[in-house]
């Protein structure tokens, strides 16, 4: 079997892999990575927040297939592995239709776990740091149960992912499905939506357009930002590790305040933008930083791309798309 730094990984030379949410920001980068590794990839997406333009460069590849489908409905196909990423991940989108968000997390996850059971395929659940809520433990370890408001405006996503984790564990323990859970922390990079609503996409777009960068609250709240290529490698390493089930945090532990982030982006864009402070958002976590000890020990994974280098690539991508299409 393949060995990475003394760690044994599953020996799958060429696999047939399903990526739900495959037309999304992270999902499309994952499809690229898997195709580059020689696998066959089926991207499944209902295009609510995903875009076929993220995958257009793969459409002529014989090892790639796109299916427009909503995972809340049953799906019948054949595969060796399932990466389940389908679900809007930004508050703007997951709060647009909270019932649909819950259905995606619960019914969609049930459908994909049922498919994995039938196929005897390994299943990876893309969970989230939002399961920790507004954490009372800092940094957050996988053993932390979280501080989540079950009836708050973010609960459709936070609690939906917590139920998805429960389902994933139950299918492994009761139905012998080989599963792994990863908890994704704030991730950024090319292909983020202009109207994503997350802080980096907001700031980059505002800076490029010369508009004030909007900070909700006083800007002292912190986040830890992981570049998308690092995150994708972590997902694949978690999938490929024999006997590993997680949950495991995947994120960059370099913590930064939102106010400091705004200053960095204004400087990199060389923008004349100022900063505008708006009222804080309900249930917005005050601090967010992953403890990645387990990812380092169990997977040999840690992020390699610095915030500055990742922001430069993200700014270049946003600038190119702004110059080639009408402003959003």
Secondary structure, DSSP 8 states (H G I E B T S, - for coil): --EETTEEB---SS-EEEEETTTSHHHHHHHHHHHHTT-EEEEEE--SS--GGGTGGGTT-TTEEEEE--TTS------SEEEE--S--SHHHHTTTHHHHHHIIIIIHHHHHHHHHHHT-EEEEEEEGGGGBS-SSSSB-TT---B--TTSTTHHHHHHHHHHHHHHHHHHHHH---EEEEEE--EE-TT--TT--SHHHHHHHHHHTT--EEEESSS--EEE-EEHHHHHHHHHHHHHBTT--EEEEES---EEEHHHHHHHHHHHHT----EEEE---TT--S---B--HHIIIII-----S-HHHHHHHHHHHHHHHHHHS---
